[in-house]
Amino acid sequence: MSKKPALGRGLSALLENAATDITSNTIGEGANNVVGSVSSILIEDIETNPFQPRTQFEKEALMDLSNSIKELGIIQPITVRKLGYGKYQLISGERRFRASQIAGLKEVPAFIRIANDQEMLEMALVENIQRQDLDALEVAFSYQKLIEECDLTQEQLSERVSKKRSTVANYLRLLKLPAEIQLAIRTKDVSMGHARALVNIDDEKKQLGIARRVIKEGLSVRQVEELVKETKEENTLNIKTTKSAPSNLSFSQQKIQEDLTDFLKTEVVLSKNTKGKGKLVIPFKDEKDLERIAELLGL
């Protein structure tokens, strides 16, 4: 009976053991599983990939794939790396792996690779980004993880994933959106096109307001782009008006300004000079909005 390896000898001593060596060309001394080959591996010996960017798997799609596997088997092997002691970790192919479990398979064909954690992270993320139907937010999280964990610039990342730098930047900007909008992206109630338009608004409340209209009214991307444009123009007008007007309104005047804003549903601006003269600015988006305001004023 062979002795158990002594504890506390360090990683270098562990890697000297052929049974656990993740840097050798063969897996296990005298084993038939060779790195770089496709081998049949017990499902119970495979653990899922902690770096997997996909967090949601559609049950119906998994069942369809499971039924296909029952009839035809796994056509494309999964990819794993050896952990040691006959254990493996999934690099890519988690949908096939999960579907195989549902199908009741005991073994799956696997392409065996050698990879350290950083290499595995990069392989898993890049492969999944390129080959899986990830939603826009999952792609954004994957890009961000690659940048942080692999210490990449956006330029280097764009080369890794074969995308334009502007495309990478657009995905990363999605992570700045409020959680409610991010959830809507995950559920596909808000598309990538809608989201790209919304990130151009700095005001979170206005972002949420337009996003909710997208879900409720089914606004097109073009309609959202127009709303964003109007919002930005309105903000510019408000900023200019605020800068040109002295902030010397009394409490009652400020209250009038707020009440008019609430009543007319537009950012009313009241201003006055040192002599007491002033002006009232009531902005409108278009002809229809002007008619709405006029009707409220009884004109």
Stockholm file with secondary structure:
# STOCKHOLM 1.0

chainA/1-299         MSKKPALGRGLSALLENAATDITSNTIGEGANNVVGSVSSILIEDIETNPFQPRTQFEKEALMDLSNSIKELGIIQPITVRKLGYGKYQLISGERRFRASQIAGLKEVPAFIRIANDQEMLEMALVENIQRQDLDALEVAFSYQKLIEECDLTQEQLSERVSKKRSTVANYLRLLKLPAEIQLAIRTKDVSMGHARALVNIDDEKKQLGIARRVIKEGLSVRQVEELVKETKEENTLNIKTTKSAPSNLSFSQQKIQEDLTDFLKTEVVLSKNTKGKGKLVIPFKDEKDLERIAELLGL
#=GR chainA/1-299 SS CCCCCCTTSCHHHHHTSTTTCSSSSBSSTTCSCBTTSEEEEEGGGEECCTTCCCCCCCHHHHHHHHHHHHHHCCSSCEEEEEEETTEEEEEECHHHHHHHHHTTCSEEEEEEECCCHHHHHHHHHHHHHHHSCCCHHHHHHHHHHHHHHTTCCHHHHHHHTTCCHHHHHHHHHGGGSCHHHHHHHHTTSSCHHHHHHHTTCCCHHHHHHHHHHHHHHCCCHHHHHHHHHHHHHHHHHHHHHHHHSCSCCCHHHHHHHHHHHHHHTSCCEEEECTTSCEEEECCCSSHHHHHHHHHHTTC
#=GC SS_cons         CCCCCCTTSCHHHHHTSTTTCSSSSBSSTTCSCBTTSEEEEEGGGEECCTTCCCCCCCHHHHHHHHHHHHHHCCSSCEEEEEEETTEEEEEECHHHHHHHHHTTCSEEEEEEECCCHHHHHHHHHHHHHHHSCCCHHHHHHHHHHHHHHTTCCHHHHHHHTTCCHHHHHHHHHGGGSCHHHHHHHHTTSSCHHHHHHHTTCCCHHHHHHHHHHHHHHCCCHHHHHHHHHHHHHHHHHHHHHHHHSCSCCCHHHHHHHHHHHHHHTSCCEEEECTTSCEEEECCCSSHHHHHHHHHHTTC
//
